[in-house]
Amino acid sequence: MNATKQFSNIKTSEKIAVNTNDLQAMLGCGRRSAVQIGELAEARIQFGKRVFWNVEKVRAYVNAISG
């Protein structure tokens, strides 16, 4: 498998979609909790085997449940 190019110069807060590791860092929780929150927010984006998470949907969901 070919390695993917990493764009470390872009802040997570400026991205429109993040991978699961970035979602974990953004939420400050483990993989299982991050995936659960992402799925409850209906933020999952899948391209083949790659999974990304829509940052805006996750933010909106977290803001809605923290009310």
C-alpha positions as YAML, in Angstrom:
chain: A
units: angstrom
residues:
- id: 1
  name: MET
  ca: [0.00, 0.00, 0.00]
- id: 2
  name: ASN
  ca: [1.27, 3.48, -0.81]
- id: 3
  name: ALA
  ca: [1.73, 5.93, 2.02]
- id: 4
  name: THR
  ca: [-0.55, 8.95, 2.05]
- id: 5
  name: LYS
  ca: [0.81, 12.47, 2.13]
- id: 6
  name: GLN
  ca: [0.40, 14.15, 5.49]
- id: 7
  name: PHE
  ca: [-0.33, 17.87, 5.69]
- id: 8
  name: SER
  ca: [0.96, 18.70, 9.15]
- id: 9
  name: ASN
  ca: [1.12, 22.43, 8.45]
- id: 10
  name: ILE
  ca: [-2.69, 22.73, 8.47]
- id: 11
  name: LYS
  ca: [-4.43, 23.09, 11.84]
- id: 12
  name: THR
  ca: [-7.16, 20.59, 12.69]
- id: 13
  name: SER
  ca: [-9.56, 23.47, 13.35]
- id: 14
  name: GLU
  ca: [-9.18, 24.63, 9.71]
- id: 15
  name: LYS
  ca: [-9.92, 21.24, 8.13]
- id: 16
  name: ILE
  ca: [-13.39, 20.35, 6.86]
- id: 17
  name: ALA
  ca: [-12.86, 16.60, 7.32]
- id: 18
  name: VAL
  ca: [-10.46, 14.70, 9.57]
- id: 19
  name: ASN
  ca: [-9.36, 11.09, 9.99]
- id: 20
  name: THR
  ca: [-10.17, 9.13, 13.13]
- id: 21
  name: ASN
  ca: [-6.87, 9.96, 14.84]
- id: 22
  name: ASP
  ca: [-7.47, 13.69, 14.33]
- id: 23
  name: LEU
  ca: [-11.05, 13.29, 15.57]
- id: 24
  name: GLN
  ca: [-9.72, 11.68, 18.74]
- id: 25
  name: ALA
  ca: [-7.31, 14.59, 19.25]
- id: 26
  name: MET
  ca: [-10.05, 17.13, 18.54]
- id: 27
  name: LEU
  ca: [-12.43, 15.57, 21.07]
- id: 28
  name: GLY
  ca: [-9.78, 14.58, 23.60]
- id: 29
  name: CYS
  ca: [-11.04, 11.02, 23.94]
- id: 30
  name: GLY
  ca: [-10.26, 7.47, 22.88]
- id: 31
  name: ARG
  ca: [-10.94, 5.84, 19.54]
- id: 32
  name: ARG
  ca: [-14.16, 4.11, 20.57]
- id: 33
  name: SER
  ca: [-15.72, 7.28, 22.02]
- id: 34
  name: ALA
  ca: [-14.61, 9.40, 19.05]
- id: 35
  name: VAL
  ca: [-16.14, 6.97, 16.55]
- id: 36
  name: GLN
  ca: [-19.33, 6.77, 18.61]
- id: 37
  name: ILE
  ca: [-19.67, 10.57, 18.73]
- id: 38
  name: GLY
  ca: [-18.92, 10.83, 15.00]
- id: 39
  name: GLU
  ca: [-21.57, 8.27, 14.15]
- id: 40
  name: LEU
  ca: [-24.18, 9.88, 16.41]
- id: 41
  name: ALA
  ca: [-23.41, 13.18, 14.66]
- id: 42
  name: GLU
  ca: [-23.91, 11.43, 11.28]
- id: 43
  name: ALA
  ca: [-20.53, 12.83, 10.26]
- id: 44
  name: ARG
  ca: [-18.96, 9.70, 8.72]
- id: 45
  name: ILE
  ca: [-17.56, 10.05, 5.19]
- id: 46
  name: GLN
  ca: [-16.21, 6.90, 3.56]
- id: 47
  name: PHE
  ca: [-14.11, 6.63, 0.38]
- id: 48
  name: GLY
  ca: [-13.38, 2.97, -0.22]
- id: 49
  name: LYS
  ca: [-11.71, 1.82, 3.01]
- id: 50
  name: ARG
  ca: [-10.74, 5.31, 4.15]
- id: 51
  name: VAL
  ca: [-12.94, 6.97, 6.77]
- id: 52
  name: PHE
  ca: [-13.14, 10.69, 7.42]
- id: 53
  name: TRP
  ca: [-15.34, 12.74, 9.75]
- id: 54
  name: ASN
  ca: [-17.12, 16.00, 8.89]
- id: 55
  name: VAL
  ca: [-15.83, 18.50, 11.44]
- id: 56
  name: GLU
  ca: [-18.81, 20.87, 11.21]
- id: 57
  name: LYS
  ca: [-21.32, 18.10, 11.92]
- id: 58
  name: VAL
  ca: [-19.30, 16.89, 14.91]
- id: 59
  name: ARG
  ca: [-19.05, 20.44, 16.30]
- id: 60
  name: ALA
  ca: [-22.78, 21.04, 15.83]
- id: 61
  name: TYR
  ca: [-23.63, 17.75, 17.54]
- id: 62
  name: VAL
  ca: [-21.34, 18.38, 20.52]
- id: 63
  name: ASN
  ca: [-22.76, 21.91, 20.92]
- id: 64
  name: ALA
  ca: [-26.32, 20.55, 20.78]
- id: 65
  name: ILE
  ca: [-25.80, 17.91, 23.46]
- id: 66
  name: SER
  ca: [-23.80, 20.15, 25.78]
- id: 67
  name: GLY
  ca: [-26.65, 22.58, 26.15]
...
